Amino acid sequence: MRSLNLGVMMKKLIFIFFVAINSLVSQNDPMKPYVELWQNEQVDSIKKILPQLNQKFPDKVDVKFFNAVFESDAAKAAAVYESIVADFPQYVFADEALYRLIQLAYARGTYQNAKNKFDQLKKNYPKSKWISAVAQMFSDLKIDDTSDQTTTTGSKKFTLQVGAFSMRDNADDLKTKLSGFGYTPIEISEKTVNGKKLFAVWVGSFATKEEAAKTGQTLKSQQKIDFSIVEHP
């Protein structure tokens, strides 16, 4: 009987020990509960408490990551993700930050940039759950590493993407500006990335990448606007 009571007591002591350890860990890492919320996909909960987290822990990398997720300006969000990947490569959500950069690059039509970051994801985070998601994203897209080859794809056309904006008005302004300089056709394509709506501005329609690149270089020289070549759906 005494040995049985001793066994029960030892189990209780072990339980109390682990509770104490977990409590101590939580005290040393105040962000742990919020990290767990995100890992359990409690997105709305994080969004609701984010203003409080910004006041209490403005410099925590977790808070910066959460802010980037809910940032409506894709460029600002990308800058935060870039800093996380570069400065905190071992951070628990560094692979997700890289995944979100891939999504943004894909939405902008900079497919080679997206592919390069995908290679980085596979190399640095080989066990990341996001690898399969990116592979699916690229499954229907062919990305050429040899841009100097003449590329004609039958009825497929190429176009120039000259911007991607979170606000439709900004896309419309750029469209109006370029139309005034005689660029046609100009199309605004709506995309959704990480739940954020982006408006991409597409200029021209070309049979080959070389034709697209030639016009793109002229546009860049005259208007100081960067471009990427994308396949027109």
C-alpha positions in Angstrom: 0.0 0.0 0.0 2.8 2.3 0.9 4.6 1.7 -2.4 1.3 2.5 -4.3 0.9 5.7 -2.4 4.5 6.6 -3.1 3.9 6.0 -6.9 0.9 8.2 -6.9 2.8 10.9 -5.0 5.7 10.7 -7.5 3.3 11.1 -10.5 1.8 14.2 -8.8 5.2 15.7 -8.2 6.3 15.1 -11.8 3.1 16.8 -13.0 3.6 19.8 -10.7 7.3 20.0 -11.9 6.2 20.2 -15.6 3.5 22.7 -14.8 6.1 24.8 -13.0 8.6 24.5 -15.9 5.9 25.5 -18.5 4.9 28.5 -16.4 8.6 29.5 -16.1 9.0 29.2 -19.9 5.9 31.3 -20.5 7.2 34.0 -18.1 10.6 34.1 -20.0 8.9 34.1 -23.4 5.8 36.3 -23.2 5.1 35.7 -26.9 4.8 31.9 -26.6 1.0 31.9 -26.2 0.6 34.1 -29.3 2.9 32.0 -31.3 0.8 29.0 -30.3 -2.3 30.8 -31.4 -0.8 31.4 -34.8 0.3 27.8 -35.1 -3.2 26.7 -34.3 -4.5 29.0 -37.1 -6.3 31.4 -34.7 -5.8 34.3 -37.2 -8.7 36.4 -36.0 -7.6 36.1 -32.4 -4.1 37.5 -33.3 -5.7 40.3 -35.3 -7.8 41.3 -32.4 -5.0 41.4 -29.8 -2.4 42.9 -32.2 -2.9 46.5 -31.1 -2.1 45.4 -27.5 1.0 43.5 -28.7 2.2 46.5 -30.5 2.0 48.5 -27.3 3.7 45.9 -25.1 6.2 44.3 -27.4 6.8 46.5 -30.4 10.3 45.2 -31.0 9.5 41.5 -30.8 10.1 39.7 -34.1 6.8 37.9 -33.6 4.9 41.2 -33.5 6.7 42.4 -36.6 5.7 39.2 -38.4 2.0 39.5 -37.3 2.0 43.1 -38.5 3.3 42.2 -41.9 0.6 39.5 -42.3 -2.1 42.1 -41.8 -0.3 44.9 -43.6 -2.4 46.1 -46.6 0.7 47.6 -48.4 2.3 44.6 -50.1 5.7 46.4 -50.4 5.8 47.2 -46.7 4.9 43.6 -45.8 7.6 42.3 -48.2 10.2 44.5 -46.5 9.4 43.0 -43.1 9.5 39.5 -44.4 12.8 40.1 -46.1 14.3 41.4 -42.8 13.0 38.4 -40.9 14.5 35.9 -43.3 17.8 37.8 -43.4 18.2 38.7 -39.7 16.3 35.8 -37.9 16.7 32.7 -40.1 16.1 30.4 -37.2 12.9 32.1 -36.2 9.9 29.8 -35.9 8.0 31.5 -38.7 11.0 32.4 -40.9 10.0 29.7 -43.5 6.5 31.2 -43.6 7.9 34.7 -44.1 9.9 33.3 -47.1 6.8 31.5 -48.3 4.8 34.8 -48.2 7.7 36.5 -50.2 7.3 33.8 -52.8 3.6 34.5 -53.0 4.1 38.2 -53.4 6.8 37.7 -56.1 4.5 35.4 -57.9 1.6 37.9 -57.8 3.8 40.6 -59.2 4.7 38.3 -62.1 8.4 38.2 -61.1 8.4 34.4 -61.5 12.2 34.0 -61.6 12.5 35.8 -58.3 9.8 33.6 -56.9 11.6 30.5 -58.1 14.9 31.7 -56.6 13.2 32.1 -53.2 11.6 28.7 -53.6 15.0 27.2 -54.0 16.1 29.1 -50.9 13.1 27.7 -49.0 13.9 24.1 -50.0 17.6 24.5 -49.1 17.2 26.3 -45.8 14.0 24.8 -44.6 13.8 21.3 -46.1 11.1 20.2 -43.7 8.9 23.2 -44.1 5.2 22.5 -44.6 5.2 25.4 -47.2 7.3 23.6 -49.8 4.3 21.5 -51.1 2.2 24.7 -51.2 4.7 26.5 -53.4 5.2 23.4 -55.6 1.5 23.4 -56.2 1.6 27.1 -57.1 4.3 26.5 -59.7 2.8 23.3 -61.1 1.1 25.0 -64.0 3.8 27.6 -64.6 6.9 27.1 -66.7 9.8 29.4 -65.7 12.7 29.6 -68.1 16.2 30.1 -66.6 17.6 31.0 -70.1 16.1 34.4 -70.9 18.4 34.9 -73.9 16.6 32.2 -75.9 13.8 33.1 -78.3 10.6 31.9 -76.8 7.4 31.6 -78.8 4.5 29.7 -77.3 2.1 29.4 -80.2 -1.0 31.3 -79.3 0.3 32.4 -76.0 1.3 36.0 -75.5 3.6 37.8 -73.2 2.9 41.1 -71.4 4.8 43.6 -69.2 3.8 43.9 -65.6 4.8 47.4 -64.5 3.3 47.5 -61.0 1.2 45.8 -58.4 -0.8 47.9 -56.0 -3.0 47.3 -53.0 -5.2 50.2 -54.0 -7.1 50.2 -57.3 -6.7 54.0 -57.6 -3.0 53.7 -57.8 -3.2 51.1 -60.6 -5.7 53.4 -62.5 -3.3 56.4 -62.1 -0.5 54.4 -63.7 -2.7 53.1 -66.5 -3.8 56.7 -67.3 -0.2 57.9 -67.2 1.0 55.2 -69.6 -2.0 55.6 -71.9 -1.1 59.3 -72.2 2.3 58.3 -73.6 0.7 56.0 -76.2 1.2 52.6 -74.6 -1.5 50.1 -75.5 -3.2 47.9 -74.6 -3.1 48.4 -70.8 -4.9 46.0 -68.6 -5.4 45.9 -64.8 -5.4 42.3 -63.4 -6.8 41.6 -60.0 -5.0 39.0 -57.8 -5.3 37.9 -54.2 -2.2 37.0 -52.2 -2.3 36.1 -48.5 -5.9 37.3 -48.4 -4.8 40.7 -49.8 -6.1 42.1 -53.0 -3.5 43.4 -55.5 -4.1 45.2 -58.8 -1.4 44.4 -61.3 -0.9 46.7 -64.3 -0.1 44.9 -67.6 1.2 46.7 -70.7 1.3 45.4 -74.3 0.9 42.0 -75.9 3.9 40.3 -77.4 4.6 37.0 -79.3 8.0 36.5 -77.8 9.9 37.5 -74.6 12.4 39.3 -76.7 9.7 41.7 -78.1 8.4 42.2 -74.6 11.9 42.9 -73.3 12.6 45.4 -76.0 9.5 47.4 -75.2 10.1 47.0 -71.5 13.6 48.5 -71.8 12.2 51.5 -73.7 9.5 52.0 -71.1 12.1 51.8 -68.3 14.4 54.3 -70.0 11.6 56.8 -70.8 9.4 56.5 -67.7 11.8 55.1 -65.1 9.5 52.2 -64.4 10.7 48.7 -63.7 9.0 45.8 -65.4 8.7 42.0 -65.4 7.7 39.8 -68.3 4.7 37.6 -67.6 2.7 35.1 -69.7 -0.7 36.5 -70.5 -3.3 34.0 -69.5 
